[in-house]
Amino acid sequence: MTEFWNNKSDFSNWYYVRDFIHLSFYHLNTTKYIAQKFNLSIVFNDAKRVVIFIKN
C-alpha cells in the first residue's frame, strides 16, 4: 500500500513521511514512468492506495 505525494513543498510536512515503516515514496508520475519504461499497465484499487503493475 502507498499514498502518493503530490507537492514537493509539502513533502517535509507530510505525516506519511514520518512513519518509520515506509522506505520509499513515489509520486504518481514516477509510477506512470515505471509502467511506461517496462511496458506495464497500472491497476489501482478503489482508494488508489494499492498499485498493481501488469505486464502488457
PDB file with one MODEL, atoms N, CA, C and O in Angstrom:
MODEL        1
ATOM      1  N   MET A   1       0.849  -1.186   0.000  1.00  0.00           N
ATOM      2  CA  MET A   1       0.000   0.000   0.000  1.00  0.00           C
ATOM      3  C   MET A   1       0.881   1.230   0.000  1.00  0.00           C
ATOM      4  O   MET A   1       2.003   1.214   0.505  1.00  0.00           O
ATOM      5  N   THR A   2       0.369   2.264  -0.556  1.00  0.00           N
ATOM      6  CA  THR A   2       1.115   3.508  -0.624  1.00  0.00           C
ATOM      7  C   THR A   2       0.154   4.693  -0.581  1.00  0.00           C
ATOM      8  O   THR A   2      -1.058   4.549  -0.748  1.00  0.00           O
ATOM      9  N   GLU A   3       0.712   5.818  -0.361  1.00  0.00           N
ATOM     10  CA  GLU A   3      -0.025   7.068  -0.518  1.00  0.00           C
ATOM     11  C   GLU A   3       0.905   7.981  -1.295  1.00  0.00           C
ATOM     12  O   GLU A   3       2.007   8.289  -0.840  1.00  0.00           O
ATOM     13  N   PHE A   4       0.466   8.411  -2.456  1.00  0.00           N
ATOM     14  CA  PHE A   4       1.327   9.238  -3.304  1.00  0.00           C
ATOM     15  C   PHE A   4       1.475  10.637  -2.732  1.00  0.00           C
ATOM     16  O   PHE A   4       0.527  11.208  -2.193  1.00  0.00           O
ATOM     17  N   TRP A   5       2.668  11.174  -2.858  1.00  0.00           N
ATOM     18  CA  TRP A   5       2.844  12.581  -2.517  1.00  0.00           C
ATOM     19  C   TRP A   5       2.656  13.387  -3.782  1.00  0.00           C
ATOM     20  O   TRP A   5       2.982  12.924  -4.875  1.00  0.00           O
ATOM     21  N   ASN A   6       2.132  14.594  -3.640  1.00  0.00           N
ATOM     22  CA  ASN A   6       1.766  15.397  -4.802  1.00  0.00           C
ATOM     23  C   ASN A   6       2.516  16.710  -4.928  1.00  0.00           C
ATOM     24  O   ASN A   6       2.683  17.227  -6.033  1.00  0.00           O
ATOM     25  N   ASN A   7       2.964  17.248  -3.819  1.00  0.00           N
ATOM     26  CA  ASN A   7       3.534  18.591  -3.862  1.00  0.00           C
ATOM     27  C   ASN A   7       4.859  18.599  -3.115  1.00  0.00           C
ATOM     28  O   ASN A   7       4.909  18.320  -1.917  1.00  0.00           O
ATOM     29  N   LYS A   8       5.928  18.919  -3.829  1.00  0.00           N
ATOM     30  CA  LYS A   8       7.268  18.897  -3.241  1.00  0.00           C
ATOM     31  C   LYS A   8       7.387  19.822  -2.030  1.00  0.00           C
ATOM     32  O   LYS A   8       8.068  19.481  -1.063  1.00  0.00           O
ATOM     33  N   SER A   9       6.749  20.963  -2.067  1.00  0.00           N
ATOM     34  CA  SER A   9       6.859  21.907  -0.954  1.00  0.00           C
ATOM     35  C   SER A   9       6.191  21.378   0.311  1.00  0.00           C
ATOM     36  O   SER A   9       6.546  21.798   1.412  1.00  0.00           O
ATOM     37  N   ASP A  10       5.232  20.466   0.174  1.00  0.00           N
ATOM     38  CA  ASP A  10       4.541  19.912   1.334  1.00  0.00           C
ATOM     39  C   ASP A  10       5.164  18.616   1.851  1.00  0.00           C
ATOM     40  O   ASP A  10       4.742  18.099   2.885  1.00  0.00           O
ATOM     41  N   PHE A  11       6.159  18.090   1.146  1.00  0.00           N
ATOM     42  CA  PHE A  11       6.716  16.776   1.488  1.00  0.00           C
ATOM     43  C   PHE A  11       7.239  16.735   2.920  1.00  0.00           C
ATOM     44  O   PHE A  11       6.961  15.772   3.634  1.00  0.00           O
ATOM     45  N   SER A  12       7.973  17.728   3.357  1.00  0.00           N
ATOM     46  CA  SER A  12       8.562  17.699   4.700  1.00  0.00           C
ATOM     47  C   SER A  12       7.516  17.780   5.810  1.00  0.00           C
ATOM     48  O   SER A  12       7.785  17.372   6.940  1.00  0.00           O
ATOM     49  N   ASN A  13       6.347  18.291   5.506  1.00  0.00           N
ATOM     50  CA  ASN A  13       5.272  18.386   6.498  1.00  0.00           C
ATOM     51  C   ASN A  13       4.261  17.247   6.401  1.00  0.00           C
ATOM     52  O   ASN A  13       3.325  17.170   7.197  1.00  0.00           O
ATOM     53  N   TRP A  14       4.447  16.394   5.457  1.00  0.00           N
ATOM     54  CA  TRP A  14       3.518  15.300   5.197  1.00  0.00           C
ATOM     55  C   TRP A  14       3.635  14.260   6.308  1.00  0.00           C
ATOM     56  O   TRP A  14       4.735  13.779   6.581  1.00  0.00           O
ATOM     57  N   TYR A  15       2.546  13.912   6.940  1.00  0.00           N
ATOM     58  CA  TYR A  15       2.555  12.961   8.065  1.00  0.00           C
ATOM     59  C   TYR A  15       3.120  11.602   7.655  1.00  0.00           C
ATOM     60  O   TYR A  15       3.756  10.928   8.465  1.00  0.00           O
ATOM     61  N   TYR A  16       2.899  11.204   6.438  1.00  0.00           N
ATOM     62  CA  TYR A  16       3.263   9.877   5.958  1.00  0.00           C
ATOM     63  C   TYR A  16       4.773   9.669   5.934  1.00  0.00           C
ATOM     64  O   TYR A  16       5.256   8.553   6.131  1.00  0.00           O
ATOM     65  N   VAL A  17       5.513  10.743   5.691  1.00  0.00           N
ATOM     66  CA  VAL A  17       6.975  10.646   5.599  1.00  0.00           C
ATOM     67  C   VAL A  17       7.603  10.370   6.969  1.00  0.00           C
ATOM     68  O   VAL A  17       8.732   9.883   7.037  1.00  0.00           O
ATOM     69  N   ARG A  18       6.903  10.667   8.039  1.00  0.00           N
ATOM     70  CA  ARG A  18       7.429  10.439   9.396  1.00  0.00           C
ATOM     71  C   ARG A  18       7.083   9.055   9.947  1.00  0.00           C
ATOM     72  O   ARG A  18       7.466   8.718  11.067  1.00  0.00           O
ATOM     73  N   ASP A  19       6.378   8.273   9.179  1.00  0.00           N
ATOM     74  CA  ASP A  19       6.025   6.920   9.593  1.00  0.00           C
ATOM     75  C   ASP A  19       7.219   6.013   9.308  1.00  0.00           C
ATOM     76  O   ASP A  19       7.548   5.779   8.145  1.00  0.00           O
ATOM     77  N   PHE A  20       7.864   5.506  10.336  1.00  0.00           N
ATOM     78  CA  PHE A  20       9.138   4.807  10.213  1.00  0.00           C
ATOM     79  C   PHE A  20       9.066   3.494   9.430  1.00  0.00           C
ATOM     80  O   PHE A  20      10.111   2.939   9.089  1.00  0.00           O
ATOM     81  N   ILE A  21       7.893   2.990   9.138  1.00  0.00           N
ATOM     82  CA  ILE A  21       7.815   1.727   8.409  1.00  0.00           C
ATOM     83  C   ILE A  21       7.916   1.899   6.895  1.00  0.00           C
ATOM     84  O   ILE A  21       8.004   0.907   6.172  1.00  0.00           O
ATOM     85  N   HIS A  22       7.905   3.134   6.403  1.00  0.00           N
ATOM     86  CA  HIS A  22       7.965   3.372   4.964  1.00  0.00           C
ATOM     87  C   HIS A  22       9.409   3.598   4.516  1.00  0.00           C
ATOM     88  O   HIS A  22      10.168   4.327   5.155  1.00  0.00           O
ATOM     89  N   LEU A  23       9.762   2.966   3.422  1.00  0.00           N
ATOM     90  CA  LEU A  23      11.131   3.035   2.922  1.00  0.00           C
ATOM     91  C   LEU A  23      11.298   3.965   1.742  1.00  0.00           C
ATOM     92  O   LEU A  23      12.368   4.545   1.560  1.00  0.00           O
ATOM     93  N   SER A  24      10.279   4.118   0.951  1.00  0.00           N
ATOM     94  CA  SER A  24      10.370   4.982  -0.220  1.00  0.00           C
ATOM     95  C   SER A  24       9.008   5.614  -0.484  1.00  0.00           C
ATOM     96  O   SER A  24       7.971   5.136  -0.022  1.00  0.00           O
ATOM     97  N   PHE A  25       9.050   6.698  -1.238  1.00  0.00           N
ATOM     98  CA  PHE A  25       7.838   7.450  -1.528  1.00  0.00           C
ATOM     99  C   PHE A  25       7.825   7.778  -3.014  1.00  0.00           C
ATOM    100  O   PHE A  25       8.824   8.246  -3.559  1.00  0.00           O
ATOM    101  N   TYR A  26       6.706   7.535  -3.660  1.00  0.00           N
ATOM    102  CA  TYR A  26       6.601   7.756  -5.087  1.00  0.00           C
ATOM    103  C   TYR A  26       5.531   8.798  -5.398  1.00  0.00           C
ATOM    104  O   TYR A  26       4.487   8.869  -4.750  1.00  0.00           O
ATOM    105  N   HIS A  27       5.826   9.580  -6.388  1.00  0.00           N
ATOM    106  CA  HIS A  27       4.849  10.484  -6.967  1.00  0.00           C
ATOM    107  C   HIS A  27       4.091   9.678  -8.014  1.00  0.00           C
ATOM    108  O   HIS A  27       4.654   8.740  -8.578  1.00  0.00           O
ATOM    109  N   LEU A  28       2.855  10.007  -8.288  1.00  0.00           N
ATOM    110  CA  LEU A  28       2.078   9.293  -9.292  1.00  0.00           C
ATOM    111  C   LEU A  28       2.791   9.311 -10.643  1.00  0.00           C
ATOM    112  O   LEU A  28       2.757   8.320 -11.373  1.00  0.00           O
ATOM    113  N   ASN A  29       3.429  10.416 -10.977  1.00  0.00           N
ATOM    114  CA  ASN A  29       4.150  10.500 -12.257  1.00  0.00           C
ATOM    115  C   ASN A  29       5.302   9.493 -12.322  1.00  0.00           C
ATOM    116  O   ASN A  29       5.596   8.962 -13.393  1.00  0.00           O
ATOM    117  N   THR A  30       5.946   9.231 -11.201  1.00  0.00           N
ATOM    118  CA  THR A  30       7.022   8.240 -11.155  1.00  0.00           C
ATOM    119  C   THR A  30       6.466   6.854 -11.433  1.00  0.00           C
ATOM    120  O   THR A  30       7.071   6.074 -12.169  1.00  0.00           O
ATOM    121  N   THR A  31       5.333   6.549 -10.855  1.00  0.00           N
ATOM    122  CA  THR A  31       4.695   5.258 -11.074  1.00  0.00           C
ATOM    123  C   THR A  31       4.325   5.088 -12.550  1.00  0.00           C
ATOM    124  O   THR A  31       4.505   4.010 -13.116  1.00  0.00           O
ATOM    125  N   LYS A  32       3.817   6.132 -13.159  1.00  0.00           N
ATOM    126  CA  LYS A  32       3.483   6.084 -14.586  1.00  0.00           C
ATOM    127  C   LYS A  32       4.733   5.887 -15.430  1.00  0.00           C
ATOM    128  O   LYS A  32       4.711   5.143 -16.411  1.00  0.00           O
ATOM    129  N   TYR A  33       5.825   6.550 -15.053  1.00  0.00           N
ATOM    130  CA  TYR A  33       7.091   6.392 -15.773  1.00  0.00           C
ATOM    131  C   TYR A  33       7.576   4.943 -15.702  1.00  0.00           C
ATOM    132  O   TYR A  33       7.986   4.376 -16.715  1.00  0.00           O
ATOM    133  N   ILE A  34       7.531   4.351 -14.522  1.00  0.00           N
ATOM    134  CA  ILE A  34       7.956   2.950 -14.344  1.00  0.00           C
ATOM    135  C   ILE A  34       7.131   2.042 -15.252  1.00  0.00           C
ATOM    136  O   ILE A  34       7.677   1.159 -15.913  1.00  0.00           O
ATOM    137  N   ALA A  35       5.832   2.255 -15.283  1.00  0.00           N
ATOM    138  CA  ALA A  35       4.953   1.438 -16.128  1.00  0.00           C
ATOM    139  C   ALA A  35       5.323   1.584 -17.600  1.00  0.00           C
ATOM    140  O   ALA A  35       5.399   0.591 -18.325  1.00  0.00           O
ATOM    141  N   GLN A  36       5.550   2.802 -18.037  1.00  0.00           N
ATOM    142  CA  GLN A  36       5.892   3.041 -19.438  1.00  0.00           C
ATOM    143  C   GLN A  36       7.253   2.433 -19.777  1.00  0.00           C
ATOM    144  O   GLN A  36       7.406   1.790 -20.816  1.00  0.00           O
ATOM    145  N   LYS A  37       8.222   2.632 -18.918  1.00  0.00           N
ATOM    146  CA  LYS A  37       9.590   2.149 -19.141  1.00  0.00           C
ATOM    147  C   LYS A  37       9.636   0.625 -19.302  1.00  0.00           C
ATOM    148  O   LYS A  37      10.406   0.111 -20.113  1.00  0.00           O
ATOM    149  N   PHE A  38       8.824  -0.088 -18.539  1.00  0.00           N
ATOM    150  CA  PHE A  38       8.862  -1.544 -18.544  1.00  0.00           C
ATOM    151  C   PHE A  38       7.654  -2.177 -19.239  1.00  0.00           C
ATOM    152  O   PHE A  38       7.393  -3.370 -19.087  1.00  0.00           O
ATOM    153  N   ASN A  39       6.914  -1.350 -20.013  1.00  0.00           N
ATOM    154  CA  ASN A  39       5.763  -1.828 -20.780  1.00  0.00           C
ATOM    155  C   ASN A  39       4.737  -2.530 -19.884  1.00  0.00           C
ATOM    156  O   ASN A  39       4.339  -3.667 -20.139  1.00  0.00           O
ATOM    157  N   LEU A  40       4.329  -1.832 -18.843  1.00  0.00           N
ATOM    158  CA  LEU A  40       3.373  -2.364 -17.881  1.00  0.00           C
ATOM    159  C   LEU A  40       2.106  -1.517 -17.880  1.00  0.00           C
ATOM    160  O   LEU A  40       2.134  -0.345 -18.254  1.00  0.00           O
ATOM    161  N   SER A  41       1.006  -2.110 -17.464  1.00  0.00           N
ATOM    162  CA  SER A  41      -0.217  -1.363 -17.202  1.00  0.00           C
ATOM    163  C   SER A  41      -0.343  -1.208 -15.691  1.00  0.00           C
ATOM    164  O   SER A  41       0.173  -2.021 -14.924  1.00  0.00           O
ATOM    165  N   ILE A  42      -1.031  -0.161 -15.283  1.00  0.00           N
ATOM    166  CA  ILE A  42      -1.230   0.106 -13.861  1.00  0.00           C
ATOM    167  C   ILE A  42      -2.687  -0.152 -13.513  1.00  0.00           C
ATOM    168  O   ILE A  42      -3.599   0.278 -14.218  1.00  0.00           O
ATOM    169  N   VAL A  43      -2.882  -0.858 -12.417  1.00  0.00           N
ATOM    170  CA  VAL A  43      -4.224  -1.094 -11.881  1.00  0.00           C
ATOM    171  C   VAL A  43      -4.221  -0.569 -10.454  1.00  0.00           C
ATOM    172  O   VAL A  43      -3.320  -0.882  -9.677  1.00  0.00           O
ATOM    173  N   PHE A  44      -5.228   0.231 -10.106  1.00  0.00           N
ATOM    174  CA  PHE A  44      -5.359   0.766  -8.758  1.00  0.00           C
ATOM    175  C   PHE A  44      -6.550   0.105  -8.078  1.00  0.00           C
ATOM    176  O   PHE A  44      -7.485  -0.350  -8.738  1.00  0.00           O
ATOM    177  N   ASN A  45      -6.502   0.060  -6.742  1.00  0.00           N
ATOM    178  CA  ASN A  45      -7.713  -0.328  -6.030  1.00  0.00           C
ATOM    179  C   ASN A  45      -8.607   0.900  -5.910  1.00  0.00           C
ATOM    180  O   ASN A  45      -8.220   1.974  -6.371  1.00  0.00           O
ATOM    181  N   ASP A  46      -9.760   0.783  -5.321  1.00  0.00           N
ATOM    182  CA  ASP A  46     -10.717   1.896  -5.247  1.00  0.00           C
ATOM    183  C   ASP A  46     -10.159   3.112  -4.530  1.00  0.00           C
ATOM    184  O   ASP A  46     -10.465   4.244  -4.905  1.00  0.00           O
ATOM    185  N   ALA A  47      -9.349   2.899  -3.511  1.00  0.00           N
ATOM    186  CA  ALA A  47      -8.800   4.020  -2.740  1.00  0.00           C
ATOM    187  C   ALA A  47      -7.524   4.567  -3.354  1.00  0.00           C
ATOM    188  O   ALA A  47      -6.965   5.543  -2.853  1.00  0.00           O
ATOM    189  N   LYS A  48      -7.054   3.948  -4.439  1.00  0.00           N
ATOM    190  CA  LYS A  48      -5.813   4.339  -5.114  1.00  0.00           C
ATOM    191  C   LYS A  48      -4.610   4.279  -4.178  1.00  0.00           C
ATOM    192  O   LYS A  48      -3.685   5.086  -4.281  1.00  0.00           O
ATOM    193  N   ARG A  49      -4.638   3.320  -3.273  1.00  0.00           N
ATOM    194  CA  ARG A  49      -3.508   3.148  -2.356  1.00  0.00           C
ATOM    195  C   ARG A  49      -2.720   1.878  -2.645  1.00  0.00           C
ATOM    196  O   ARG A  49      -1.624   1.687  -2.119  1.00  0.00           O
ATOM    197  N   VAL A  50      -3.277   1.017  -3.477  1.00  0.00           N
ATOM    198  CA  VAL A  50      -2.576  -0.182  -3.894  1.00  0.00           C
ATOM    199  C   VAL A  50      -2.342  -0.082  -5.392  1.00  0.00           C
ATOM    200  O   VAL A  50      -3.277   0.150  -6.158  1.00  0.00           O
ATOM    201  N   VAL A  51      -1.101  -0.257  -5.807  1.00  0.00           N
ATOM    202  CA  VAL A  51      -0.746  -0.188  -7.212  1.00  0.00           C
ATOM    203  C   VAL A  51      -0.307  -1.582  -7.645  1.00  0.00           C
ATOM    204  O   VAL A  51       0.547  -2.202  -7.010  1.00  0.00           O
ATOM    205  N   ILE A  52      -0.895  -2.059  -8.720  1.00  0.00           N
ATOM    206  CA  ILE A  52      -0.511  -3.337  -9.288  1.00  0.00           C
ATOM    207  C   ILE A  52      -0.043  -3.077 -10.716  1.00  0.00           C
ATOM    208  O   ILE A  52      -0.734  -2.434 -11.506  1.00  0.00           O
ATOM    209  N   PHE A  53       1.131  -3.584 -11.026  1.00  0.00           N
ATOM    210  CA  PHE A  53       1.651  -3.499 -12.387  1.00  0.00           C
ATOM    211  C   PHE A  53       1.339  -4.815 -13.094  1.00  0.00           C
ATOM    212  O   PHE A  53       1.561  -5.893 -12.542  1.00  0.00           O
ATOM    213  N   ILE A  54       0.824  -4.719 -14.317  1.00  0.00           N
ATOM    214  CA  ILE A  54       0.510  -5.898 -15.116  1.00  0.00           C
ATOM    215  C   ILE A  54       1.307  -5.816 -16.404  1.00  0.00           C
ATOM    216  O   ILE A  54       1.306  -4.784 -17.075  1.00  0.00           O
ATOM    217  N   LYS A  55       1.987  -6.901 -16.752  1.00  0.00           N
ATOM    218  CA  LYS A  55       2.766  -6.953 -17.983  1.00  0.00           C
ATOM    219  C   LYS A  55       1.821  -6.900 -19.175  1.00  0.00           C
ATOM    220  O   LYS A  55       0.859  -7.664 -19.245  1.00  0.00           O
ATOM    221  N   ASN A  56       2.098  -5.997 -20.113  1.00  0.00           N
ATOM    222  CA  ASN A  56       1.276  -5.881 -21.332  1.00  0.00           C
ATOM    223  C   ASN A  56       1.584  -6.996 -22.296  1.00  0.00           C
ATOM    224  O   ASN A  56       0.992  -7.062 -23.373  1.00  0.00           O
TER     225      ASN A  56
ENDMDL
END
